[in-house]
Every structure is written in structure tokens, then in C-alpha cells.
Amino acid sequence: MAALQYFNPGTVVEWKLERSPGIPEHIFRYVFWAFKSVIDGFAHCRPVISIDGTHVYEKYDIKLLVVVAVDANGSIFPLAFAICANENLETWTLFLNHLKEHIVRQHLSICLISNRHGDILSSVQNLHGWQKPYAYHRYCVRHLKANFQKAYPNKDLHDLM
């Protein structure tokens, strides 16, 4: 992360480390980063952002949180990333706080799209700046369809959806 900041001046990196009794080292919990060029470029994007998390399965069982926008050419514009040990209320709250502080800032009428993950919903409801008139929270249609199909495995309903 130090190299990212050195070679990309203005890049934002936010860490959350914890200390445990009897352990001399810090324990990693979370890191957020956004490149300066992306922070500046968000002003030229549509006011719609999508957030999601995914599992990273390899040596470490960690989660990657991502937020993207759509630029003026209609292309996906990655805004920020975070790596965390667990996808929970604390990490989504940190992520949305850092997103608001460093990228979204004072933009009005941002449309935030996400799945219906309970910790995302709680974070959006409880954090200042993620409600009207600053932001409008909507659900991802792809996630709604997948959940609908799990609950109602019927080809006719699938086609209608």
C-alpha cells in the first residue's frame, strides 16, 4: 500500500488493525484504498454506484469489497476496494464511511445499488449521508432474480422474471 501511495500521489489508504493482549503484533482487520485518479474521475461519472463483496479463496479466506460506477462512455469505472477478514456490519460501515469521506463526498442524489445483505442494509440506514437527499438505496436486479429463482424454482416464473 505504501508503494501504491508513493507511485500514485493522492491515493487514499485506510487501515484497521487491532491489538490483542499477549500478542506483540497488530492483527489485520481491514484495508480500504482508492486511487487519486479515480477519486478525481468520479465527478465525471453517472451518479450511480454499485457495491458488492466476494470471497477470495486461496491461501487466505478473506473478502474483497468493491464499489464501481459507470463513466461517461458507459464503461464500468472501479472506484474503491477493501479487503477484510469478514463481511459484517463493522466492515460495511467502514467501507461506506470511507467511500463517503473520500469519493462521494458532497454529491447529492447518489443511487447506491447493492444486494440485500443485512449488514449493508443496516449500515446504509444508520450512516449519515446515505439517505435522501444525499443517496437513494436500491437493490440489484440480478440478486433479486437469483433469490426469487431459489424460492420459486418454476420455469414459467423464471421466464417472467
Buried (B, 14 or more C-beta within 10 A) or exposed (E): EEEEBEEBEEBBEBEBEEEEEEEEEEEBBBBBBBBBEBBEBBEEBEBBBBBBBEEEEEEEEBBBBBBBBBBEEEEEBEBBBBBBBBBBBBBBBBBBBBBBEBBBEEBEEBEBBBBEBEBBBBBBEEBEBBEEEBBBBEEBEEBEEEEBEEEEEEEEEEEEE
